[in-house]
Amino acid sequence: MGAATAAEPNTAESPLARSILEKSDAIRFPAQGFQVDVDIASASPGTATEHRKYRILSKGNENTVVMILEPASERGQIMLMKDRDLWIFMPDVSQPIRLGLAQRLTGQVANGDLARANFSGDYTPKLLRTEKLGGDDYYVLQLDAVDRSVTYHQVLLWVNKSSYRPYKAEFYSLSGRLLKTSFYENYETMAGKQRPARLLIQDALKSGDTSVLDYSNMKLRDLPDKVFNKDYLKKLQ
């Protein structure tokens, strides 16, 4: 980790910290409605790599549909998030099942990692310091959860000072334990902007356990509110 070159008191949210976070979020995902496919490969030492595929329909940070495409045995299962309420709908179960954002989806990926498109709506940002890494200057933001329904209690986020590209994030539990570290990689043009097409997640508790999320086929979509309705999901299954 690079040496700190600047600091700001760790008190209330600052307008600068909020601006940095919002610009970084806008690079990760579009603010308007969009669709994207996500391939997830989860590996653990001594075991075969598990592959899964999802399609995400998202509108803002409050409405998301996550469709399971692979494995074929789970195709037709759909997660619906409205505000911070999350359910999963299964073709052979009449009633939806309530899920938690922090529950594990697959590998090192929590439900909220796919269902929540950005950090801005869930966390209060503070600017801790700036660091120099590999010749570039980065803002280091501390993100504190607005309430306990959020996926992680606290996040440290490194954002490139000149481009606002997110570089990495560390995710912490309520007790302050590091759970995992994510790296934003493979920037390419998606939905009209340079965005990270790969997210590498490393488990901090189990050495060698990783999940790689590859994003593809991202496109802007005009998604009406009815798409994020329980009754409409039957048409998607």
N, C-alpha and C positions, 0 to 999 in steps of 0.2 A: 504494500500500500504506500502511496506517495506521501510525502510530508505535507502537513497542512500549511498553506500559504496565506490564508486569511480566515477570519472567524467572525461570527455574529452571535450575540447573546442568545441562548436557547430559551427564549420566552414565548411570546405569542406569535401567531402567524404573521408574516410580513407580506406586503403586496408584491415584493420582488420574488419571494419564494412561491407564491401562488402563480405568478406569471410564468416562472420557469417550469413549474409542474404542468400547467395547461399547455404550454408550447411543446413540451416533451410528449404529453398525451396525444396531441394532435398529430405527431409524427408516428406514433405507434398505430393508431387506428383513426379512421375518419370520424368526425363528430356527427355527421349525418348518417342516414341508413346505409348499411352495407352488408355484403355477403362475402364469406371467405371459407375456404376449406383448410382443415388442419390435420396433418398427418403426425401422429405421436409415436415415437419409438422409445420404449422404456427398457433400460438395461440394468442388470444387477450381476455382480461377479458370480460366475458359476452357473448362471441360468440363461436360457434362450431369450433373445430380445423379443419383447411383445410389441406388436404393431396395431394401432387403432386409427380410425379416421372419422372425423366429425365435419359437419357443415354448420356454420354459425350465421344466423341472421340477427343483426343488432341495430337498434335505433336509440341513439343517445347512450346513456349509461343505465337506463332504467328498464329497458325492454330487450330481452335476448331470447332467442330460440336456439338450442343446441341439438342438432339431429345426429344420431349415431349412424354412420354409413358402414363401418366395418368394426368388429367382425360381423359376418352375415347373420350369426345367431342372435345378435342384438339389434339388427337393423329394424327400424320402426320405433325404437325407443326415443323419446324426445324430452329434453329438459326445457322448462319455461321459467324465465326469471322476470318478475315484475317488481319494481323497486328492489328490495332485498329479500323478497320471498321467492323461493326456488322449489319447483316440483319436478318430478319425473313421471311421464306418462308411458305406460307399457301397453302394447296391443292386447295382451291377454289379461289385463287387470282393469277392472271397471273404474276404480277411483285412483286419482293421482297420489303419489307418495311424496311427502314433504322431505326436502333435503336441506342440509346446512351448506353454506358457501365454503366453509373450511374443510368439509368432508373430502376424503381422497377420491378422485375420479379414476385415475390410472397412474401407475408409477409415482413420480414426484408431483403430479398435477392435481390440484384441488379443483372442486367444482367452480369456485369463484375465479380461478385462473382463466377459464374459458367464458364464463357467464358475465363477468364484469369487464367492460371494455377499457376503462381508464381508472386512474387513481384519484382524479380530482374530486369526484363526488363522494369518496369514501374516507378520505384522509385530510387532516390539517397539516400543511407543510411548514417546516421551519428550515432556514438555511443554516447548516452547521458550520460549513467551511468550504474552501476550495482546495483541490488537490491537483498535482501534476502527475499524470500517468502516461508513460510512453511518449512524452513530449507534448501532450495536450493538457489543457486546463479543464477541470471538471468541477461543477457545483456538486456538493454533497448535501442532499435534502434528507431531513428526518420527517417521515410521514407517520402521524399518530392517528389511529382509527377514531372515527367520529362516534362510534358506539360498538358494542360487543357483537353485533350482527355481521360486522365486516370480516372479510376472509382472514386477514392477519392483524395482530394487535399493533405492530409497528413495522415500518419498512424504511431502509436506508437506500436512497436512489442516487446513482451517479449520472449526471447529465452533462454532456459536452458544452463547455461555456460558449463556444462560438456558433455551433450548429443546433444546439438543444437536443441532439440525439441522445436517447437513453443508452447508457453503456452497460451498467449492471445494477442489480437490486439485491439486497439482503432482506430476508423475511424473518421476523422474530415473533415468538410466542408471548403470551401474557406475562410469563415469568422472566422474559428477557433472553431466552435461549434462542440461538440462531437455528432456524429450521432448514433453510436452503438458500442457495444463491443462484440467481439467474443472470445470464449474459445475453444481450441483444446483438444479434449477428446478421451477416449476409444482407446488408442493405441493398435494396433494389426498388425500382419504380413499381408501385402498386397503387391503384386507384388515384393516379395522378401525382403521387408524391413518393420520395425516397423513404422507405419504411424497412424495419428489420423483418426479414422473411424467415428468420430462424430464432428460436428462443431455446437456449441450453440451460437446463435446470440441474443443479448438483445438490444432492441431499447432504446436509451438514451432519446428520446423525448416523448415517450409514455410508461409510466410505466406499466410493465406486458406484453407488446407485445414481443413475442419471436418467433424465427424460429429455428428448429433443423434439421440439415442436416446429414443424415446417409449414409455413403459411403459403397458400397458392390460390390462384383464381379469384383474387379479391376484386370486387367491383361495387360501385355505388349502386344502391337500389332504393327506389321510392317505396318504402314499406308502410302500408297503412296500419293503423292501430289494431285492426281486426286480426292481423297476422299473429298478434301476441295475446290472443284470446284462447281460453281452454277449448272452446268448441271448434275453433278453426284448426286446431292441431290435428284433429281427426283427418283432415284433408291432406295433411303432410305425411301421415303415417303410411 
